[in-house]
Amino acid sequence: MMTDLKPKIFIGSSTIGYDIAEKVKMHLSVIGDCSTFDNLLRMASYFDFGIFVATADDLTSSGDKLVVEPRDNVILEMALFLGAMGRDKSFLLVEEGIKLPSDFNGIFMPRFNKNNVNSIENSCKEYITKIAEHYRLGHLSLYPTTALAIGYYKNFVADLVESIQHAMPVELGETVYNDFKLKVVMPADLKGVIRQKADLFYKRHGFAENALKTQYRKHPAWFQLDPLSAPLALMYDMPSTLTGIDDAIEMILQKGFQGQTKLQEIIEQRELNNFKRVLQILIDKSPYAQATVEIIDEF
């Protein structure tokens, strides 16, 4: 059974707002893995959501008035996230009484009173609702694996499950198999060439290379054919389309050394999780696929 990783949530603040950011982190830990990093430009691709705490840090003049504004770095970080993630995944938590640029009109930004802990907790509950809704409605993210999962489903899974409905039986000796199911195997990691990893997986478990035949074409596949389970025939496929994601992540992180960092491992797991999530969304839209396909982890 596939297990979703928690979304990664960046919480940004000024030094003055750090205590508030820690409270936000505590409340949101029930739904996501919350972190703060100094190098946001390098880390933007790591996170799924961003929440920025705008506190009363600076007193500035605007025209003939004095106004209280948040620190410039908080506004800059929020603008970076808006550009990279969009309005649905970037939120502001704003202290009462401060002035924000008009560019942020339309952003979800509840106000809080730093002397009222309930106002902070209530705002975090609203964030939790929005983040949970994001997943419930199946909103997709612009990760590389989103496009890969869609392509894998359309070019392989959808065609195969359609063919299964009209497939000819597979005969092995006197045993006949005509109940076909597909197991999509998610690799444990993205290191190396997935096609080679898949080949070792199939052979390790003693699967047999065969073909699903219909009146018009054949679908090569790896089968688990157990006479005790007949007429059930299990087909296995590890998506080779995932090859290269690890190289893409290294380029994004601009690594100048060999070996895999902990951050890289986490991003790879996020990409695998996103691939599974998108693929499951597509499977759930097709009655044929729902009845035939299951996503499993490498074993």
Backbone as CSV, one residue per row, in Angstrom:
resi,resn,N_x,N_y,N_z,CA_x,CA_y,CA_z,C_x,C_y,C_z
1,MET,0.854,-1.194,0.000,0.000,0.000,0.000,0.885,1.238,0.000
2,MET,0.643,2.169,-0.907,1.463,3.359,-0.984,1.161,4.289,0.178
3,THR,2.197,5.010,0.645,2.057,5.937,1.762,2.525,7.305,1.326
4,ASP,1.694,8.331,1.498,2.072,9.684,1.132,3.010,10.273,2.171
5,LEU,4.034,11.002,1.681,4.854,11.789,2.571,4.108,13.058,2.923
6,LYS,4.425,13.630,4.086,3.820,14.909,4.440,4.361,16.000,3.524
7,PRO,3.535,17.021,3.217,4.060,18.133,2.422,5.135,18.882,3.189
8,LYS,6.085,19.462,2.446,7.157,20.261,3.031,6.714,21.723,3.059
9,ILE,6.788,22.332,4.241,6.284,23.696,4.417,7.420,24.593,4.888
10,PHE,7.709,25.627,4.114,8.692,26.629,4.515,7.999,27.708,5.330
11,ILE,8.589,28.059,6.462,8.051,29.127,7.303,9.109,30.214,7.384
12,GLY,8.812,31.350,6.821,9.763,32.453,6.788,9.357,33.570,7.730
13,SER,10.341,34.238,8.291,10.078,35.371,9.177,11.351,36.187,9.333
14,SER,11.203,37.374,9.897,12.372,38.140,10.297,12.862,37.619,11.644
15,THR,13.976,38.146,12.099,14.479,37.751,13.424,13.468,38.108,14.508
16,ILE,12.838,39.262,14.379,11.851,39.699,15.366,10.645,38.768,15.378
17,GLY,10.288,38.252,14.198,9.112,37.391,14.113,9.395,35.922,14.330
18,TYR,10.634,35.581,14.738,11.010,34.169,14.849,10.141,33.408,15.848
19,ASP,9.837,34.025,16.982,9.008,33.344,17.994,7.630,32.996,17.424
20,ILE,7.064,33.910,16.631,5.767,33.642,16.006,5.914,32.497,15.011
21,ALA,7.006,32.502,14.227,7.238,31.437,13.259,7.339,30.078,13.945
22,GLU,7.955,30.036,15.121,8.062,28.783,15.871,6.685,28.288,16.314
23,LYS,5.818,29.198,16.692,4.446,28.816,17.070,3.696,28.266,15.859
24,VAL,3.872,28.912,14.707,3.249,28.427,13.478,3.765,27.027,13.151
25,LYS,5.061,26.832,13.278,5.671,25.528,13.018,5.064,24.452,13.912
26,MET,4.870,24.773,15.183,4.290,23.813,16.127,2.875,23.421,15.709
27,HIS,2.057,24.406,15.332,0.660,24.119,14.985,0.549,23.350,13.671
28,LEU,1.439,23.639,12.704,1.324,23.020,11.378,2.025,21.670,11.287
29,SER,2.730,21.266,12.324,3.447,19.987,12.284,2.492,18.793,12.174
30,VAL,1.206,19.007,12.468,0.235,17.908,12.364,-0.040,17.546,10.910
31,ILE,0.237,18.470,9.989,-0.094,18.211,8.582,1.125,18.217,7.676
32,GLY,2.253,18.775,8.122,3.411,18.853,7.245,4.720,18.863,8.006
33,ASP,5.807,18.706,7.258,7.158,18.830,7.800,7.603,20.267,7.599
34,CYS,7.762,20.990,8.696,8.011,22.434,8.639,9.485,22.733,8.877
35,SER,10.021,23.674,8.105,11.440,24.009,8.217,11.642,25.479,7.921
36,THR,12.810,25.973,8.347,13.271,27.300,7.951,14.674,27.148,7.399
37,PHE,14.984,27.863,6.303,16.315,27.814,5.692,16.720,29.232,5.328
38,ASP,18.028,29.481,5.359,18.515,30.812,5.020,18.547,31.019,3.502
39,ASN,18.965,29.983,2.763,19.147,30.131,1.322,17.884,29.715,0.587
40,LEU,16.901,30.606,0.561,15.603,30.254,-0.018,15.686,30.060,-1.527
41,LEU,16.522,30.835,-2.210,16.631,30.673,-3.659,17.054,29.258,-4.016
42,ARG,17.984,28.697,-3.261,18.468,27.353,-3.526,17.455,26.313,-3.100
43,MET,16.623,26.645,-2.098,15.752,25.649,-1.488,14.324,25.673,-2.013
44,ALA,13.981,26.608,-2.890,12.579,26.774,-3.283,11.977,25.488,-3.850
45,SER,12.777,24.725,-4.604,12.245,23.510,-5.219,12.001,22.388,-4.217
46,TYR,12.468,22.575,-2.985,12.330,21.539,-1.958,10.948,21.554,-1.315
47,PHE,10.312,22.725,-1.264,9.095,22.885,-0.484,7.826,22.783,-1.333
48,ASP,6.733,22.394,-0.654,5.416,22.320,-1.282,4.578,23.556,-0.987
49,PHE,4.781,24.158,0.180,4.026,25.345,0.592,4.964,26.312,1.308
50,GLY,4.582,27.580,1.294,5.331,28.591,2.034,4.396,29.448,2.867
51,ILE,4.767,29.669,4.122,4.005,30.548,5.016,4.985,31.569,5.579
52,PHE,4.643,32.835,5.450,5.557,33.906,5.831,4.918,34.775,6.908
53,VAL,5.676,34.980,7.965,5.187,35.753,9.100,5.637,37.200,8.934
54,ALA,4.682,38.100,8.772,4.979,39.521,8.610,4.679,40.228,9.931
55,THR,5.737,40.621,10.637,5.590,41.274,11.935,5.958,42.749,11.836
56,ALA,5.591,43.497,12.857,5.863,44.941,12.903,7.339,45.154,13.225
57,ASP,8.162,45.264,12.167,9.615,45.335,12.354,10.177,46.735,12.157
58,ASP,9.681,47.468,11.155,10.300,48.739,10.777,9.272,49.860,10.742
59,LEU,9.711,51.027,11.168,8.886,52.231,11.098,9.420,53.074,9.946
60,THR,8.583,53.291,8.923,9.025,54.032,7.742,8.030,55.130,7.420
61,SER,8.449,56.046,6.560,7.560,57.134,6.148,6.950,56.806,4.802
62,SER,5.665,57.074,4.670,4.938,56.889,3.414,4.167,58.172,3.158
63,GLY,4.693,58.991,2.242,4.099,60.303,2.049,4.379,61.158,3.271
64,ASP,3.337,61.642,3.909,3.512,62.457,5.118,3.141,61.677,6.370
65,LYS,3.100,60.320,6.250,2.714,59.487,7.386,3.830,58.508,7.746
66,LEU,3.855,58.139,9.033,4.724,57.074,9.490,3.920,55.778,9.526
67,VAL,4.451,54.711,8.934,3.744,53.438,8.901,4.667,52.331,9.393
68,VAL,4.055,51.278,9.925,4.804,50.116,10.393,4.789,49.062,9.303
69,GLU,5.970,48.534,8.953,6.074,47.572,7.865,6.881,46.352,8.304
70,PRO,6.702,45.230,7.613,7.540,44.060,7.886,8.937,44.254,7.300
71,ARG,9.879,43.407,7.707,11.239,43.460,7.197,11.254,43.120,5.709
72,ASP,12.131,43.785,4.966,12.181,43.618,3.508,12.417,42.168,3.089
73,ASN,13.239,41.417,3.862,13.565,40.051,3.432,12.338,39.147,3.438
74,VAL,11.369,39.419,4.351,10.141,38.621,4.391,9.324,38.865,3.124
75,ILE,9.241,40.132,2.715,8.510,40.475,1.490,9.195,39.857,0.278
76,LEU,10.540,39.893,0.240,11.274,39.317,-0.881,11.053,37.809,-0.960
77,GLU,11.129,37.121,0.183,10.930,35.670,0.196,9.520,35.306,-0.256
78,MET,8.547,36.078,0.197,7.168,35.824,-0.204,7.014,36.009,-1.712
79,ALA,7.646,37.045,-2.256,7.562,37.287,-3.699,8.212,36.143,-4.478
80,LEU,9.335,35.613,-3.963,9.987,34.473,-4.610,9.069,33.263,-4.641
81,PHE,8.427,33.005,-3.513,7.538,31.853,-3.445,6.319,32.029,-4.326
82,LEU,5.784,33.236,-4.373,4.636,33.496,-5.237,4.973,33.179,-6.678
83,GLY,6.165,33.589,-7.110,6.561,33.330,-8.477,6.773,31.853,-8.757
84,ALA,7.318,31.135,-7.770,7.648,29.726,-7.978,6.474,28.792,-7.722
85,MET,5.624,29.104,-6.738,4.603,28.167,-6.279,3.181,28.599,-6.597
86,GLY,2.940,29.911,-6.756,1.585,30.380,-7.022,0.828,30.756,-5.749
87,ARG,-0.295,31.413,-5.921,-1.073,31.925,-4.791,-1.692,30.829,-3.936
88,ASP,-1.986,29.672,-4.536,-2.634,28.606,-3.780,-1.700,27.941,-2.780
89,LYS,-0.401,28.197,-2.900,0.561,27.495,-2.045,1.472,28.444,-1.280
90,SER,1.157,29.731,-1.316,1.942,30.737,-0.596,1.005,31.574,0.272
91,PHE,1.293,31.612,1.571,0.404,32.297,2.509,1.184,33.291,3.370
92,LEU,0.484,34.336,3.814,1.044,35.315,4.738,0.292,35.264,6.064
93,LEU,1.022,35.410,7.156,0.419,35.611,8.472,0.856,36.997,8.915
94,VAL,-0.085,37.933,9.027,0.234,39.352,9.150,-0.171,39.878,10.520
95,GLU,0.775,40.552,11.164,0.465,41.169,12.454,-0.475,42.355,12.244
96,GLU,-1.418,42.508,13.148,-2.383,43.609,13.046,-1.661,44.955,13.067
97,GLY,-2.113,45.855,12.187,-1.606,47.221,12.211,-0.466,47.509,11.262
98,ILE,0.049,46.500,10.519,1.163,46.780,9.628,0.676,46.951,8.199
99,LYS,1.465,47.688,7.430,1.127,48.003,6.045,1.900,47.069,5.109
100,LEU,1.212,46.552,4.089,1.839,45.673,3.102,1.743,46.295,1.716
101,PRO,2.662,45.928,0.815,2.556,46.419,-0.564,1.238,45.981,-1.196
102,SER,0.696,46.820,-2.066,-0.582,46.495,-2.712,-0.470,45.272,-3.611
103,ASP,0.764,44.903,-3.988,0.968,43.714,-4.833,0.455,42.445,-4.164
104,PHE,0.325,42.460,-2.838,-0.089,41.266,-2.116,-1.604,41.183,-1.920
105,ASN,-2.334,42.126,-2.493,-3.792,42.036,-2.437,-4.246,40.760,-3.136
106,GLY,-5.135,40.018,-2.516,-5.615,38.769,-3.080,-4.922,37.546,-2.522
107,ILE,-3.822,37.746,-1.759,-3.147,36.633,-1.095,-3.895,36.308,0.191
108,PHE,-4.001,35.023,0.514,-4.634,34.628,1.772,-3.716,35.021,2.921
109,MET,-4.147,35.968,3.746,-3.286,36.458,4.824,-4.103,36.893,6.039
110,PRO,-4.448,35.951,6.898,-5.124,36.304,8.145,-4.239,37.171,9.034
111,ARG,-4.875,37.970,9.861,-4.156,38.858,10.783,-4.078,38.217,12.163
112,PHE,-3.041,38.576,12.910,-2.912,38.044,14.264,-2.478,39.145,15.217
113,ASN,-2.774,38.932,16.485,-2.313,39.794,17.574,-1.262,39.005,18.344
114,LYS,-0.032,39.519,18.416,1.053,38.741,19.032,0.821,38.479,20.516
115,ASN,-0.093,39.226,21.102,-0.417,39.004,22.516,-1.590,38.040,22.699
116,ASN,-2.111,37.531,21.577,-3.254,36.614,21.629,-2.867,35.322,20.906
117,VAL,-2.469,34.306,21.675,-2.003,33.048,21.069,-3.115,32.359,20.290
118,ASN,-4.368,32.589,20.687,-5.481,31.959,19.971,-5.587,32.461,18.536
119,SER,-5.233,33.722,18.310,-5.326,34.268,16.950,-4.319,33.588,16.031
120,ILE,-3.158,33.214,16.566,-2.149,32.502,15.775,-2.621,31.084,15.493
121,GLU,-3.129,30.405,16.521,-3.609,29.037,16.350,-4.765,28.975,15.369
122,ASN,-5.694,29.927,15.458,-6.847,29.927,14.547,-6.408,30.146,13.099
123,SER,-5.399,30.995,12.897,-4.873,31.203,11.544,-4.258,29.925,11.009
124,CYS,-3.534,29.206,11.875,-2.901,27.953,11.451,-3.942,26.905,11.092
125,LYS,-5.067,26.900,11.785,-6.147,25.969,11.445,-6.673,26.256,10.042
126,GLU,-6.710,27.537,9.681,-7.142,27.886,8.327,-6.133,27.401,7.288
127,TYR,-4.841,27.514,7.599,-3.816,26.992,6.687,-3.956,25.479,6.521
128,ILE,-4.177,24.788,7.641,-4.324,23.330,7.598,-5.486,22.942,6.694
129,THR,-6.593,23.675,6.808,-7.759,23.396,5.968,-7.430,23.589,4.496
130,LYS,-6.715,24.657,4.164,-6.376,24.936,2.769,-5.392,23.909,2.209
131,ILE,-4.409,23.510,3.027,-3.433,22.519,2.565,-4.109,21.169,2.360
132,ALA,-4.968,20.781,3.314,-5.686,19.509,3.184,-6.607,19.524,1.964
133,GLU,-7.238,20.669,1.702,-8.120,20.791,0.537,-7.326,20.666,-0.751
134,HIS,-6.125,21.198,-0.753,-5.251,21.097,-1.919,-5.065,19.630,-2.327
135,TYR,-4.841,18.758,-1.349,-4.647,17.345,-1.639,-5.963,16.640,-1.930
136,ARG,-7.011,17.018,-1.217,-8.313,16.366,-1.419,-8.826,16.600,-2.833
137,LEU,-8.614,17.780,-3.368,-9.106,18.110,-4.700,-8.154,17.653,-5.799
138,GLY,-7.021,17.069,-5.390,-6.106,16.538,-6.400,-5.383,17.606,-7.189
139,HIS,-5.132,18.769,-6.568,-4.372,19.793,-7.270,-2.978,19.260,-7.569
140,LEU,-2.508,19.479,-8.790,-1.206,18.963,-9.193,-0.149,20.056,-9.096
141,SER,1.079,19.645,-8.804,2.194,20.569,-8.712,3.078,20.424,-9.946
142,LEU,3.818,21.498,-10.249,4.666,21.482,-11.436,6.019,20.848,-11.121
143,TYR,5.995,19.668,-10.516,7.198,18.884,-10.332,7.481,18.141,-11.635
144,PRO,8.737,17.762,-11.905,9.026,16.976,-13.110,8.195,15.704,-13.184
145,THR,7.971,15.056,-12.042,7.270,13.777,-12.059,5.773,13.913,-12.319
146,THR,5.215,15.108,-12.244,3.807,15.277,-12.616,3.624,14.946,-14.092
147,ALA,4.452,15.552,-14.938,4.373,15.279,-16.379,4.744,13.828,-16.681
148,LEU,5.736,13.294,-15.968,6.143,11.909,-16.208,5.019,10.935,-15.868
149,ALA,4.315,11.182,-14.777,3.218,10.287,-14.380,2.077,10.338,-15.391
150,ILE,1.753,11.532,-15.866,0.687,11.667,-16.866,1.077,10.940,-18.151
151,GLY,2.323,11.122,-18.581,2.778,10.445,-19.788,2.800,8.932,-19.627
152,TYR,3.243,8.456,-18.472,3.287,7.015,-18.209,1.884,6.429,-18.235
153,TYR,0.928,7.122,-17.647,-0.446,6.618,-17.628,-1.030,6.582,-19.036
154,LYS,-0.896,7.679,-19.763,-1.519,7.760,-21.085,-0.851,6.836,-22.105
155,ASN,0.473,6.715,-22.028,1.206,5.963,-23.041,1.332,4.478,-22.734
156,PHE,1.117,4.093,-21.473,1.289,2.686,-21.121,0.085,2.126,-20.366
157,VAL,-0.232,2.693,-19.216,-1.247,2.096,-18.347,-2.620,2.086,-19.000
158,ALA,-3.055,3.231,-19.521,-4.406,3.328,-20.080,-4.601,2.343,-21.233
159,ASP,-3.605,2.241,-22.092,-3.688,1.326,-23.230,-3.709,-0.124,-22.756
160,LEU,-2.893,-0.435,-21.751,-2.813,-1.810,-21.267,-4.117,-2.254,-20.605
161,VAL,-4.693,-1.405,-19.745,-5.917,-1.820,-19.047,-7.092,-1.946,-20.017
162,GLU,-7.061,-1.174,-21.084,-8.090,-1.316,-22.124,-7.928,-2.670,-22.817
163,SER,-6.679,-3.039,-23.113,-6.416,-4.322,-23.782,-6.752,-5.504,-22.887
164,ILE,-6.567,-5.347,-21.591,-6.853,-6.436,-20.663,-8.304,-6.894,-20.776
165,GLN,-9.199,-5.962,-21.077,-10.621,-6.302,-21.158,-10.911,-7.272,-22.311
166,HIS,-9.995,-7.335,-23.296,-10.222,-8.184,-24.473,-9.048,-9.146,-24.697
167,ALA,-8.259,-9.378,-23.654,-7.048,-10.177,-23.815,-7.358,-11.662,-23.957
168,MET,-6.505,-12.323,-24.713,-6.592,-13.780,-24.838,-5.967,-14.430,-23.604
169,PRO,-6.446,-15.602,-23.210,-5.863,-16.288,-22.056,-4.395,-16.637,-22.295
170,VAL,-3.638,-16.674,-21.199,-2.270,-17.167,-21.247,-2.288,-18.605,-20.757
171,GLU,-1.738,-19.510,-21.562,-1.732,-20.928,-21.207,-0.304,-21.381,-20.890
172,LEU,-0.148,-22.015,-19.753,1.135,-22.542,-19.338,0.924,-23.998,-18.947
173,GLY,1.281,-24.918,-19.858,0.955,-26.321,-19.650,-0.553,-26.491,-19.710
174,GLU,-1.105,-27.059,-18.653,-2.559,-27.241,-18.591,-3.250,-26.137,-17.811
175,THR,-2.474,-25.162,-17.353,-3.045,-24.075,-16.544,-3.379,-22.879,-17.430
176,VAL,-4.586,-22.348,-17.245,-5.049,-21.214,-18.039,-5.194,-19.992,-17.127
177,TYR,-4.661,-18.858,-17.587,-4.733,-17.593,-16.843,-5.503,-16.578,-17.701
178,ASN,-6.579,-16.045,-17.145,-7.356,-15.057,-17.897,-7.850,-13.896,-17.036
179,ASP,-7.376,-13.822,-15.787,-7.728,-12.710,-14.899,-6.460,-11.893,-14.667
180,PHE,-6.292,-10.821,-15.443,-5.032,-10.082,-15.456,-5.099,-8.840,-14.559
181,LYS,-4.056,-8.674,-13.741,-3.924,-7.502,-12.886,-2.527,-6.916,-13.083
182,LEU,-2.423,-5.594,-12.940,-1.141,-4.911,-13.106,-0.685,-4.318,-11.780
183,LYS,0.550,-4.619,-11.399,1.185,-4.020,-10.230,2.247,-3.031,-10.722
184,VAL,2.045,-1.752,-10.466,3.052,-0.738,-10.799,3.988,-0.622,-9.596
185,VAL,5.255,-0.946,-9.814,6.227,-1.018,-8.723,7.032,0.278,-8.652
186,MET,6.932,0.979,-7.525,7.721,2.188,-7.332,9.082,1.817,-6.769
187,PRO,10.166,2.254,-7.425,11.506,1.917,-6.927,11.751,2.535,-5.555
188,ALA,12.616,1.893,-4.787,12.921,2.393,-3.442,13.636,3.737,-3.494
189,ASP,14.377,3.991,-4.562,15.064,5.271,-4.744,15.262,5.496,-6.239
190,LEU,15.846,6.631,-6.582,16.007,6.999,-7.989,17.449,6.890,-8.464
191,LYS,18.289,6.218,-7.707,19.691,6.087,-8.083,19.838,5.154,-9.286
192,GLY,20.640,5.577,-10.257,20.943,4.704,-11.375,19.865,4.661,-12.445
193,VAL,20.019,3.716,-13.366,19.087,3.547,-14.487,17.935,2.666,-14.025
194,ILE,16.717,3.196,-14.071,15.557,2.471,-13.548,15.293,1.197,-14.342
195,ARG,15.566,1.210,-15.640,15.351,0.011,-16.460,16.210,-1.150,-15.952
196,GLN,17.446,-0.849,-15.586,18.328,-1.894,-15.044,17.866,-2.337,-13.666
197,LYS,17.432,-1.375,-12.854,16.910,-1.699,-11.530,15.674,-2.603,-11.656
198,ALA,14.814,-2.297,-12.655,13.604,-3.094,-12.880,13.963,-4.511,-13.320
199,ASP,14.946,-4.625,-14.225,15.342,-5.938,-14.719,15.828,-6.833,-13.571
200,LEU,16.599,-6.261,-12.667,17.075,-7.025,-11.508,15.917,-7.401,-10.589
201,PHE,14.946,-6.511,-10.439,13.778,-6.775,-9.602,12.968,-7.948,-10.148
202,TYR,12.692,-7.946,-11.456,11.905,-9.014,-12.071,12.605,-10.372,-11.906
203,LYS,13.902,-10.385,-12.165,14.639,-11.647,-12.098,14.805,-12.131,-10.658
204,ARG,14.957,-11.185,-9.735,15.110,-11.553,-8.327,13.892,-12.299,-7.808
205,HIS,12.722,-11.932,-8.328,11.481,-12.547,-7.858,10.987,-13.666,-8.771
206,GLY,11.787,-14.002,-9.776,11.443,-15.129,-10.627,10.286,-14.877,-11.561
207,PHE,10.038,-13.618,-11.952,8.960,-13.319,-12.890,9.369,-13.747,-14.297
208,ALA,8.378,-14.077,-15.119,8.632,-14.565,-16.474,8.218,-13.518,-17.503
209,GLU,9.076,-13.303,-18.493,8.744,-12.359,-19.556,7.820,-13.047,-20.550
210,ASN,6.684,-12.410,-20.805,5.678,-12.983,-21.700,4.965,-11.824,-22.382
211,ALA,3.806,-12.077,-22.938,3.065,-11.013,-23.613,1.577,-11.183,-23.380
212,LEU,0.921,-10.061,-23.170,-0.538,-10.027,-23.122,-1.023,-9.839,-24.560
213,LYS,-1.803,-10.777,-25.044,-2.201,-10.755,-26.451,-3.674,-10.394,-26.604
214,THR,-3.940,-9.538,-27.576,-5.306,-9.248,-27.986,-5.420,-9.605,-29.472
215,GLN,-6.564,-9.331,-30.049,-6.773,-9.672,-31.460,-5.834,-8.868,-32.361
216,TYR,-5.456,-7.667,-31.920,-4.731,-6.773,-32.810,-3.265,-6.539,-32.437
217,ARG,-2.869,-6.793,-31.169,-1.497,-6.488,-30.789,-1.076,-7.291,-29.577
218,LYS,0.237,-7.209,-29.270,0.781,-7.859,-28.092,1.417,-6.812,-27.187
219,HIS,1.261,-7.001,-25.871,1.882,-6.131,-24.883,2.933,-6.940,-24.115
220,PRO,4.215,-6.756,-24.386,5.239,-7.457,-23.602,5.130,-7.044,-22.128
221,ALA,5.291,-8.010,-21.238,5.166,-7.726,-19.811,5.875,-8.803,-19.016
222,TRP,6.127,-8.493,-17.739,6.700,-9.466,-16.811,5.574,-10.026,-15.952
223,PHE,5.454,-11.352,-15.940,4.329,-12.025,-15.287,4.781,-12.829,-14.070
224,GLN,3.889,-12.877,-13.097,3.985,-13.849,-12.012,2.833,-14.827,-12.207
225,LEU,3.151,-16.026,-12.630,2.136,-17.030,-12.949,2.251,-18.182,-11.951
226,ASP,1.352,-18.194,-10.992,1.343,-19.217,-9.950,0.143,-20.136,-10.180
227,PRO,0.367,-21.413,-10.473,-0.764,-22.328,-10.718,-1.770,-22.362,-9.579
228,LEU,-1.306,-22.138,-8.363,-2.219,-22.157,-7.214,-3.142,-20.938,-7.194
229,SER,-2.757,-19.885,-7.915,-3.571,-18.659,-7.951,-4.368,-18.528,-9.241
230,ALA,-4.187,-19.477,-10.181,-4.915,-19.418,-11.453,-6.427,-19.369,-11.186
231,PRO,-7.140,-18.585,-12.010,-6.736,-17.966,-13.287,-6.094,-16.580,-13.151
232,LEU,-5.711,-16.182,-11.924,-5.106,-14.862,-11.731,-3.690,-14.833,-12.289
233,ALA,-3.402,-13.808,-13.102,-2.062,-13.576,-13.639,-1.644,-12.158,-13.286
234,LEU,-0.564,-12.043,-12.524,-0.084,-10.732,-12.107,1.003,-10.238,-13.043
235,MET,0.851,-9.007,-13.516,1.863,-8.355,-14.335,2.531,-7.268,-13.504
236,TYR,3.837,-7.099,-13.693,4.598,-6.109,-12.934,5.300,-5.150,-13.883
237,ASP,5.304,-3.861,-13.506,6.045,-2.879,-14.291,6.615,-1.818,-13.358
238,MET,7.921,-1.601,-13.479,8.589,-0.505,-12.766,8.823,0.609,-13.784
239,PRO,8.250,1.803,-13.577,8.284,2.852,-14.615,9.709,3.330,-14.919
240,SER,10.224,2.940,-16.078,11.573,3.359,-16.467,11.625,4.842,-16.810
241,THR,10.460,5.453,-16.987,10.407,6.885,-17.305,10.975,7.742,-16.180
242,LEU,11.136,7.161,-14.982,11.687,7.911,-13.851,13.195,8.112,-13.956
243,THR,13.843,7.423,-14.874,15.287,7.577,-15.046,15.633,9.029,-15.373
244,GLY,16.632,9.555,-14.712,17.091,10.915,-14.986,16.633,11.937,-13.971
245,ILE,15.631,11.602,-13.149,15.161,12.553,-12.145,16.281,12.883,-11.165
246,ASP,17.086,11.881,-10.789,18.169,12.152,-9.844,19.186,13.127,-10.436
247,ASP,19.452,13.016,-11.753,20.376,13.954,-12.403,19.788,15.363,-12.431
248,ALA,18.477,15.452,-12.679,17.819,16.761,-12.698,17.903,17.427,-11.328
249,ILE,17.727,16.646,-10.270,17.791,17.201,-8.913,19.196,17.704,-8.612
250,GLU,20.213,16.960,-9.036,21.592,17.403,-8.827,21.846,18.736,-9.527
251,MET,21.300,18.891,-10.729,21.484,20.145,-11.458,20.790,21.296,-10.750
252,ILE,19.574,21.037,-10.223,18.836,22.071,-9.507,19.591,22.512,-8.265
253,LEU,20.184,21.551,-7.556,20.905,21.856,-6.325,22.297,22.407,-6.593
254,GLN,22.739,22.334,-7.854,24.043,22.857,-8.254,25.158,22.265,-7.397
255,LYS,25.136,20.945,-7.290,26.162,20.267,-6.502,27.498,20.298,-7.233
256,GLY,28.561,20.454,-6.465,29.892,20.434,-7.036,30.709,19.262,-6.537
257,PHE,30.041,18.198,-6.095,30.759,17.057,-5.550,29.969,15.797,-5.815
258,GLN,30.645,14.641,-5.670,30.000,13.358,-5.864,29.307,12.924,-4.571
259,GLY,28.350,12.004,-4.713,27.648,11.502,-3.530,26.309,12.193,-3.360
260,GLN,25.467,11.602,-2.526,24.099,12.091,-2.362,23.914,12.718,-0.984
261,THR,23.418,13.947,-0.953,23.162,14.615,0.311,21.815,14.168,0.865
262,LYS,21.618,14.458,2.156,20.338,14.141,2.780,19.215,14.919,2.095
263,LEU,19.482,16.176,1.752,18.479,16.991,1.065,18.090,16.362,-0.260
264,GLN,19.077,15.868,-1.006,18.785,15.248,-2.290,17.913,14.014,-2.119
265,GLU,18.193,13.222,-1.097,17.379,12.036,-0.829,15.933,12.430,-0.535
266,ILE,15.748,13.492,0.231,14.394,13.934,0.585,13.650,14.417,-0.657
267,ILE,14.336,15.177,-1.525,13.687,15.667,-2.741,13.326,14.506,-3.661
268,GLU,14.202,13.498,-3.751,13.894,12.331,-4.572,12.661,11.609,-4.042
269,GLN,12.557,11.472,-2.729,11.378,10.832,-2.155,10.121,11.653,-2.421
270,ARG,10.257,12.976,-2.391,9.112,13.833,-2.727,8.681,13.607,-4.174
271,GLU,9.646,13.483,-5.081,9.316,13.249,-6.482,8.646,11.892,-6.667
272,LEU,9.156,10.861,-5.997,8.517,9.544,-6.069,7.101,9.606,-5.522
273,ASN,6.929,10.290,-4.410,5.609,10.424,-3.802,4.650,11.162,-4.722
274,ASN,5.156,12.216,-5.379,4.314,12.977,-6.306,3.917,12.122,-7.506
275,PHE,4.856,11.333,-8.034,4.547,10.436,-9.154,3.422,9.476,-8.772
276,LYS,3.527,8.875,-7.587,2.491,7.947,-7.121,1.151,8.653,-6.965
277,ARG,1.197,9.840,-6.391,-0.051,10.577,-6.143,-0.752,10.929,-7.453
278,VAL,-0.003,11.459,-8.423,-0.593,11.829,-9.717,-1.120,10.592,-10.441
279,LEU,-0.324,9.514,-10.419,-0.747,8.284,-11.084,-2.014,7.730,-10.440
280,GLN,-2.108,7.788,-9.116,-3.303,7.297,-8.434,-4.532,8.130,-8.786
281,ILE,-4.351,9.441,-8.923,-5.459,10.311,-9.335,-5.993,9.877,-10.701
282,LEU,-5.102,9.582,-11.620,-5.503,9.158,-12.964,-6.165,7.779,-12.936
283,ILE,-5.627,6.871,-12.143,-6.219,5.540,-12.012,-7.639,5.633,-11.471
284,ASP,-7.831,6.496,-10.495,-9.146,6.622,-9.861,-10.211,7.173,-10.800
285,LYS,-9.795,7.763,-11.909,-10.756,8.310,-12.873,-11.256,7.259,-13.865
286,SER,-10.624,6.091,-13.885,-10.983,5.052,-14.851,-11.479,3.802,-14.143
287,PRO,-12.717,3.368,-14.368,-13.200,2.122,-13.760,-12.346,0.915,-14.146
288,TYR,-11.889,0.860,-15.401,-11.016,-0.234,-15.826,-9.732,-0.247,-14.996
289,ALA,-9.104,0.924,-14.880,-7.844,1.002,-14.149,-8.051,0.705,-12.661
290,GLN,-9.131,1.206,-12.095,-9.412,0.948,-10.678,-9.505,-0.551,-10.401
291,ALA,-10.110,-1.285,-11.323,-10.335,-2.730,-11.131,-9.075,-3.553,-11.429
292,THR,-8.085,-2.915,-12.072,-6.961,-3.694,-12.600,-5.608,-3.320,-12.011
293,VAL,-5.407,-2.049,-11.659,-4.073,-1.534,-11.348,-3.923,-1.234,-9.854
294,GLU,-2.766,-1.603,-9.325,-2.410,-1.259,-7.952,-0.967,-0.746,-7.946
295,ILE,-0.730,0.336,-7.223,0.618,0.870,-7.068,1.213,0.290,-5.787
296,ILE,2.398,-0.301,-5.916,3.057,-0.886,-4.757,4.495,-0.387,-4.687
297,ASP,5.116,-0.564,-3.519,6.517,-0.203,-3.352,7.406,-1.402,-3.662
298,GLU,8.617,-1.108,-4.103,9.577,-2.174,-4.388,9.771,-3.051,-3.159
299,PHE,9.816,-4.349,-3.383,9.997,-5.274,-2.261,11.089,-6.291,-2.571
